[in-house]
Every structure is written in C-alpha cells, then in structure tokens.
Amino acid sequence: MECLEILVSVFRRLGMEVFTGTWPALPASDYAVLLPLVDVYDLHADNQPGVEIQYVRINLFTQENYLPLVHRLLPLLRQNDLTITERRYIGHDPKTGYHHYAVEVALAVDPH
C-alpha cells in the first residue's frame, strides 16, 4: 500500500477531513493536508533499487488544543508501519485561529 493511501485511511479512522496537496476553501475545525515530499531509492543492488522510501509531510490544523489530536495520531502512524522522521509545532494563526502542527513520515515499499 502507498503512503498516501495509508494516511488517508488513518485520518478517516480519526474522523478528520484530509486533503492532498491543496488547502480547502472552507475548512472544518480540524483537518489535515498531506504533501508528498519525495520518493527515493536508498538501497541499490546490481544497479537495481532494493527499496523505495516515500516521504510525506502531514500538516495538521486545529482550532482546539493540538496535543490531544497529536497523541491520538502518532500511535496510529506507528501501527501502520510509518516511520516518524520529524514533528514540529509551526505556530498559531491569530486571523484564522488555527494551530499548525507538522509531522513528517516515511514508508519503505518494495519498488517491484
């Protein structure tokens, strides 16, 4: 399964709206935007890729306290074999009232 497919199913389990590559015009109070970063072939044997690693940034937006959402999300990511490579609080936008929290994940898949 591809990284984006896994992430969409995770956010459906959380009951959150999720978008890929675009921000919604009229967002809900909690939503996520997935940004595919890069797909790389890190391991090679005989000039053939041995594994493909897919990296995706999850941008979480919430108008409530972001910590309960993050604490529900992180175990689900790990349960789905996603490696969390970075987590960071981006900030609060006083105009919209949204907290922005980013999580970057990686998934190793068979390229064949």
C-alpha positions in Angstrom: 0.0 0.0 0.0 1.2 3.5 -0.8 2.0 6.0 1.9 -0.8 8.4 0.9 -3.4 5.6 0.9 -2.4 4.6 4.4 -2.5 8.2 5.7 -6.0 8.8 4.2 -7.3 5.7 5.9 -5.7 6.9 9.2 -7.4 10.2 9.1 -10.7 8.6 8.2 -10.4 6.5 11.3 -9.8 9.7 13.3 -12.9 11.2 11.6 -11.0 14.1 10.1 -11.1 15.8 6.7 -7.9 15.2 4.7 -6.7 16.9 1.6 -3.7 16.0 -0.6 -1.6 18.9 -1.9 -4.3 21.6 -1.6 -5.7 23.6 1.2 -9.6 23.7 1.5 -11.5 26.8 0.8 -13.9 26.3 3.8 -12.1 24.0 6.2 -13.5 22.2 9.2 -12.3 23.0 12.8 -9.8 20.1 12.4 -8.3 19.0 9.1 -5.1 17.7 7.6 -3.2 18.5 4.4 -0.8 15.8 3.0 2.2 17.0 1.0 4.2 14.3 -0.8 7.8 15.3 -0.4 10.0 12.8 -2.3 10.2 9.2 -3.3 13.8 7.9 -3.2 15.6 4.6 -3.9 18.0 4.5 -0.9 19.3 0.9 -1.3 20.8 -0.5 -4.5 22.0 -3.9 -5.6 23.3 -4.6 -9.1 22.1 -1.1 -10.1 18.5 -2.0 -9.2 16.5 -0.3 -6.5 16.1 -2.5 -3.5 13.6 -0.4 -1.6 11.6 2.8 -2.3 11.1 5.2 0.5 8.2 7.6 0.3 8.2 10.8 2.4 5.1 12.8 3.2 4.6 15.9 5.4 1.3 15.9 7.3 0.1 19.4 8.1 -2.4 19.3 11.0 -4.7 22.3 11.5 -7.0 22.6 14.6 -8.7 25.4 16.3 -8.6 23.5 19.6 -5.6 22.3 21.7 -3.5 20.4 19.2 -1.9 18.0 21.7 -4.8 15.5 22.1 -5.0 15.2 18.3 -1.3 14.6 18.1 -1.4 12.0 20.9 -4.2 10.1 19.0 -2.4 10.4 15.6 1.1 9.2 16.5 0.3 5.7 17.7 -1.9 5.2 14.5 1.0 6.2 12.3 3.3 3.7 14.1 0.7 0.9 13.9 0.6 1.3 10.1 4.4 0.9 9.8 5.1 4.6 9.2 8.4 6.0 10.5 8.0 9.4 12.1 11.0 11.4 10.9 10.1 14.8 12.3 7.5 16.6 14.4 7.2 20.3 14.9 4.8 23.0 16.0 4.7 25.6 13.3 2.6 28.2 15.1 -0.8 29.7 15.7 -2.5 32.0 13.1 -4.4 34.6 15.0 -6.5 35.6 11.9 -7.9 32.1 11.4 -7.5 30.7 14.9 -5.8 27.5 13.7 -2.8 25.9 15.3 -0.5 24.3 12.7 1.5 21.2 13.6 3.6 19.2 11.1 4.6 15.6 11.2 6.9 14.1 8.5 6.6 10.3 7.9 8.4 7.8 5.7 7.3 4.4 4.4 9.6 1.8 2.8 7.9 -0.1 0.0 9.0 -2.7 -2.5 9.7 -0.9 -5.8 9.0 -4.0 -7.9 
